[in-house]
Amino acid sequence: MKSFKLGLTLILITFAALASAYALYTPDWQVPDEPAHYNYVRQVAENGRPPVIELGDWDAAYLGQLTAEKFPDHLALDAIEYEDHQPPLYYYLQAVIYRLSDGSLSAMRLFSVLIGVLVIGFTGLAAYQIFPNRPLLALAATGFVAFIPQHLTMIAAVNNDSLSELWIAIGIWLILKRLRNRNNTSQAQADNTHWAILGCVLGFAFLTKTTAYLLGPLVLVALVFERKSSATKRVLQYAITAFTPAAALGLLWWVRNIWVYGGLDFMGLRRHDEIVIGQLRTSELVAEIGPLALLQRLFQTTFNSFWGQFGWMAVPMPARYYQALWAFVILAGVGVVVFFIRRPRLNETQREILITLVLTSLIMLGLYGLYNISFVQHQGRYLFPALLPFGVFLTTGLWVWFKKDWVPLAALPGLIGLCGIALVRFVIPYL
């Protein structure tokens, strides 16, 4: 454990330094949707309440002009408010920084970085629950989450992704910790407290971002696993303990949305879809280029933008970078396949952990697919809530080939170098 703590500390320091550099040196507004998130914060700081998304908050032509001209000072940003349907928790926290810093974009970005450091910290704790006797593998999985250039870009920007990922990381850590310790009699008295904390985390996720709702199914699955060692009555008690605070917190937002938007639009998504007139729809692109070309573009753009396609998707890295990353991912992916072909002997807890990780990945892939059925949003950053299982699979796949725990960890300096190169060569020059 001592070596893991030291390694995690080094990862956190390196991550904080890189993320701070991204926050300070990424040109203003050159992160997708950042002006709209900033304006949400501004409205909360000025009015003390969440805004309402309305007609005019999305102006495709004007936004296109802004991105094409790289957000010149003479073009106003106040009307860019198409994120006004988002849950409010992140924006209330940022409103404090907005007031204290007189609206400084850099200060608000650095606050997101602080949240990001917590994300990586809890990701490390969750990874340790997956590899409790293999600290180097846990560190490698944590590093793969920390050192993706596009992930650093998003963490270091003003948006609610960082806080959403924090609740997911804490929630998964709590779930995995419970899977490890539920048969420990010394933990029995703390059971209700554990489930209550998990319920509060789920409630905070409801108040942060819709993608963080993936914690709900994971909590349900954890309760199903609980049935193996607890009576049905006790499992029901745990469920009530968890979902009561979660529902209470979520209802604060859902009831407000039903009151404001009407019908059953409890997340404001229907109103959002009505507002974003002019956003490219998948049906339109299929009619233009055909389904096969669409799928090719979906996979290629998703992969590229997962690792790094900066600005508003206008600044890709050279093709050779993606080719090297494809080789890296294929090597690890084939290793994962080999791992399962060999039918590893997993105990019950390991199987439950594996199911949790696979379910997290499938939920995010499913949400990504559903979103792209309606709108063309081929952006790999939407998969970042599932980075922990992706990191675990990459680590496992690399380990298979060499059977040495240090091998996956040895890949991290290369990723750290890529993060530095991306900032200096591609992000900063885009002025």
N, C-alpha and C positions, 0 to 999 in steps of 0.2 A: 504493500500500500504506500510505503514511503516513496518508492521510486515512481509510482503513478502520480502522487501528489506533486513531486518535483517536475515530472514531465508535463503534467497538466498546467502547472504554473508557467512553464516556459512557453507552452502553446498559447496561453492567455495573454502573456506579455507581447508575444510576436503578433498575435491577432490584433490586440489593442493598438499597437504601433501602426500596422498596415491599415487597419480600418480608419484610424485617425487621419492618416495621410490621404486616404480616399476621400474622407469627409472634407478636409481642408483644401485639397487640390483639384477635386473634380469640379469642372466649371459649373457655375450656378445654373440650376434647373436642368442640367444635362443627365438626369435620371428619369426614367419613364414615370409620368404622372406626379412628379414632385410638386409642381406649382399647384395642382388641385389639392394635394394633401396639405400643403402649406396654407392655402386659403381656408381650408376647414379649420385649422388651428387658429388662424386669424379671427374667424367668425366666432369661435368659442371664446377666445380671449376678449373680444369686444362685446359680445352679447350675453355670454354666460350660459348659453344653451346650444345644443346641436343644431346645425342648419337643416334645411329641407331642400332636397334636390328638386329643381324646377326647370321648366323650359327655358332655354337660353344658357344653362350651365355648361352645355356641350356645344361648341361651335367648331365643327370639323375643319372648315376652311381657315378660320383664324388660328386654330391650333397648328394646322399645317404650315401656315405662314411663320408662326413662331419657331417651330422646329427647323424649318428650312433656313431661316435667317439666324438661327442659334440664339434666340431670345435676346434681341437687342434691347437696350435700355429704353428706347423711345416707344416700345410697344408695351402696353399695360397688361398685367397678369391677373388683375383682381376678378375678372369675369370667368376665369378658369375654375369652375367649382363642381365638376362632374363626379367628384368623390363624396359629395355631401350625403349620400345614402349610407356611408360606412358607420358601423357601431362606434361609439364615442370615446371609449376609455383612453386609447393612445392620445387622442387629441386634447383631452382634458389635462393629461400629464404634460404634454408639450406646451399647452397654453401657459403653464407656469414659467417655462423656459422662455417663451415668447415675450412675456411681460418683463421678466428680469433682464433680458438681453435686448429689449427694444426691437424684437422681431429679427434678430440675427440668424440668418440661414446657417452659418457655420456652427453657432452654439446649439441650434436645434439638431443639426446633423450629429454633433458630438454626443448629444443626449441619446440619440439612436444607437451610437457606437457603444455607449455604456450599457444599454439594454442588450446589445449584441454580445458583449463580453459575458453577461449572465447566460445568454443562450448557449455559448460554447462551454461555459462552466457546467451547466446542467446536462448538456449533451455528453460531456465527459463522465459525469456521474452515472448517467444512463448506460453509457458504453461499458463502464466498469461493472455494472450489474450483468451485462451480457458476457463479458470476459473477466470474471472475478479473479481467476488464477493466471491470467495472461495479460499483465498490465501493458506490455508493448502493443498488443493487438488493440486494446482499448484506446490507447493513445493514438494509434494509427487511424482508427475509425473517427475519433474526435478531430484529428488533423484534416481528414478528408472533408469534413463538414466546414472547418474553419477556413481552409485555404483554397477556395474556388473564387477566381476573380469576380465573376458576376455576383456571387453571394456577398462578397465584400462590398461591391458597389451598392447593392440594395440595402444592406445593413447600415451603410454609412450615409444614407439619404433620409429625407423626411418622408416617411410613409409608415404604415402600421404593420409592415411585415415583421419587423424585429420583435415587437411585443407579441404578435401572434405566434411566432416561433418560440418565444420564451415560454408561453403557457403550454405549448405542445411538448417542449423539452421537459418541463417540470412534470407534466402529466404522465409522459411515458416513463420518466424516472420513477415516479411514485408507483406506477403500475408494475414495472419490472421489479422494484424493491419488494412490493407485496408478493409477487410470484416467488421470489427467493425466500421470503421470511414467513409466509403464512402458516407453515407447520411448526414454527418456533414458538413454543408455549410461553416463553418470556415476553413475547410481543402481544399476547392476547389482550391485555388491558389497553393497549394503544390502538387496537383495531378500529374502533369507532372514530377516534381522532384522525387516523390515517385516511379513512374514507371521507370524513368531513372536509379535510384539507383538499383531497382530490376533487370533491364536489365544488369547493370554492374556486379552485383552479379552472374547472370546467366552466363555471359561471363567468369568471373573468374572460375566458376564451370567447364565450357568447357575446361579451361586450366589446370585443376587439376586432374580430374579422371572421367572415363566414367560413374561410378555409380552416380556421382553428376548430370548427365544429366537428372535425374528424375525431376529436377526443371523445365525443359521445359514444360512438360505436366501440371504441377501444375500452372505455369503462364498462360497457355492457359485456364485452367478451371477458374482461377480467372478473366480472361477477359470475359468469358462467364457469370459469375455471375455479372460482371460489367454492362452487357447489361440490367439488371433489373432496374437499376436506371439512366442509361446514354443513350443518343442517339447513334445510330450506328456510326455516324461520329466521335463522341468523343471516343468511344471504339476503333475504328480503329486508331485514333491518339495515344491513350495509347499503342496500340499494336506496332505501329511503334516506339514510344518512348522507349519501353522496348526491342524490338528485334533488333533494329539497333545497339546499343552498344554490345549486346550479340553476334550477328552475326559477327560484326567487330573483336571482340576478338577471337571468335572461328575460324574464317577464317585464322587467323595468323597461327594456328596450322594445320588446315585441309589442306590448300593449301600446306604447307610444307610436310605433309605426302604423299599427292598425288604425289608431285614431287619426293620424296625419294623412296616410295614403289611402285608407279605406279598404274594404274587402278583407282578404286574408293575406295581404301583402305585408307580412310581419317582419320581413327583412328589407323591405324597400327595393327589392331587386326588380320587381315588375315595373315600378316607376322608373328605375334606372334604365331599363331596356327601352322604355317609351321615349326617354330623353335623348339617348345617344343616337340621334338621327344622323345618318351619313357614315357611321362606323361600318367598315366592310363586313359583310355577312358571308358565311361559308357557302350558302346556296349561290350567291352571286359569283364567288370565285370558282366554284365547281362549273357553273355555266360558262365561265370564261376560259378555263384551262383544262377542265376535265378532272374526274376523280383520281386517276392515277398520278397525274402531275401534282394534284393537291396533297396526296399522301406523301409523295416524295419531298415536297416543300415542307410539310408538317414535320417529318422526321429530321430532315437536315437542319431546318431553322431551329427546331426545339433543341437539338444537340448543341449546335453552335452557341445559341443564346444561353443555354444552361451553364456553359463554361465561361463565355465572355463575348457579348455583342453589345457594345456600349452606346452611349448617347441614347437616343430614342430608336434603338435598333439600327442606327445608321453607321456605326463604327465597328465592323467585324475585325477579327484578327486575320492575319494572312492564312491561306489555306493550309500551309505546312503545320501550323499550330494545331488545327483541328485534326489533321491526319495523324499527328503524334498522339493526340488525346483519344482518337478512335482506336489506335493500336493499344493504348493503355487500358481502355475500357473493355475491348474485346479480349485481351489477355486475362483480365480479372473475371470477365463474364464467363469465359470458357472454364476458368478455374472453379467458379461456383457450380457450374454444371457437373464437372468432374467430382466435386465434393459430394454432390447428392447422388451421383451414379454409384459412388462407392458405399452408399447407404451408411452414413455415420451412425454410431450408436449414441442416441440422445436420450437422456433421462426425461422424466415427465416435465420438469421445470424448463429444461432446454427446449423441448418441443413447444411448450406454451409461449416461451419468448420468441421462438421462430415464427409461430403463428401471428403473434402481435406485430412483429416487424413486417411480415408479408402483408398482413391486413392493412397496415399503415400505407404501404406502397401502393396496394391495389386501390384503396380509397382515393389517394391523390391522383393516380393515373385515371381513375374513373371520372373524378371531378374535372380534370384537365380535358378529357375527351368530351364530356358533356358541354363544357363551356365552348369548345371549338365546334360543336355541332351548330351552334347559333352564330357565333362571331369568330372571325379569323384572329386568333390570339396565340400564334405559334411562338410562345415565349417560355423558355425552360425555367425561368424564375418561378413560375407558378407551381413547380414541383418541389421547391425548397422546403416546404413543411415535412417532406419525407426524406430529408437529407440523412438523418440518422440511419435508417435501414440501408440506404444507398451506400453510406460509408462503411457499414458493417459488411455488406456484400462485397464491396471492393477489397476490403481488408482480407476477408476469407478467401476470395478468389486469388489474390496474390500469394497468400500463405500456402495455398495448396501446391504451388509449383516448386517451392523450395523447402517447405516444412521448417522454416526459421522465422521466429516471431519478429525479428528485427527487419526483415525484408520489406513488409508493407510500410513500416515506419521510415525506411530509407527513401521512400518515394516523396516524403513531405518536403525536403529541401527543394526538390524540383518544382513542386506546386507553389511553394513560397516564392521562389524565383520568378515563376510565371506571373504571380500576383504583382510583384514589383515591376516586371517588364510591361505588363498590361497597363499599369498606371502611368508609367513614364512615356511609353511609346504610343499608346492609343488613346488613353483617357485625357490626360493633360493637354496634348496638342490639339484636341478638338475644341478650339476656341472660336 
